[in-house]
Amino acid sequence: RNGCNEYGYKYDDYGWSKDGLHVETGTKYNKLGFDMYGWDDIGTNQYTNCEYNEDGWSRDGFDEDGFNYDGIHKDTGTEYNKEGYDEGGYDKDGYSF
C-alpha cells in the first residue's frame, strides 16, 4: 500500500483520512468501533475506558465538573454551575467552597 485508498485519499499512520474515515472500514469508526479521536458511538474513550479522555475532557468538550474549554458550564450556559461556583471553585463574590 502507498497510504492511499482506491480514490487516492491519503491516510495517516493509524489509517485515518483527513475526513475522519478509516481505511479498513470506510466509516468514521475503525474495526474496534472507535473514531479517529478515540471515542466510540456511546461516548466511551478507548484510552481511558470511560467518558473522559486522558486529558480529562468528554467527547463533547466538558470536564467532569461540567465546564468546557472556555469555562462555561454545560447546564447553566454561564461561567457558574448550578450551585453558583466557577470552574476554579469560586462564587461571583470570590469566595470558594
C-alpha positions, 0 to 999 in steps of 0.5 A: 500500500502507498497510504492511499485508498482506491480514490487516492485519499491519503491516510495517516499512520493509524489509517485515518483520512483527513475526513475522519474515515478509516481505511479498513472500514470506510466509516468514521469508526475503525474495526474496534468501533472507535473514531479517529479521536478515540471515542466510540458511538456511546461516548466511551474513550478507548484510552481511558475506558470511560467518558473522559479522555486522558486529558480529562475532557468528554467527547463533547468538550466538558470536564467532569465538573461540567465546564468546557474549554472556555469555562462555561458550564454545560447546564447553566450556559454561564461561567457558574454551575448550578450551585453558583461556583466557577470552574476554579471553585469560586462564587461571583463574590470570590469566595470558594467552597 
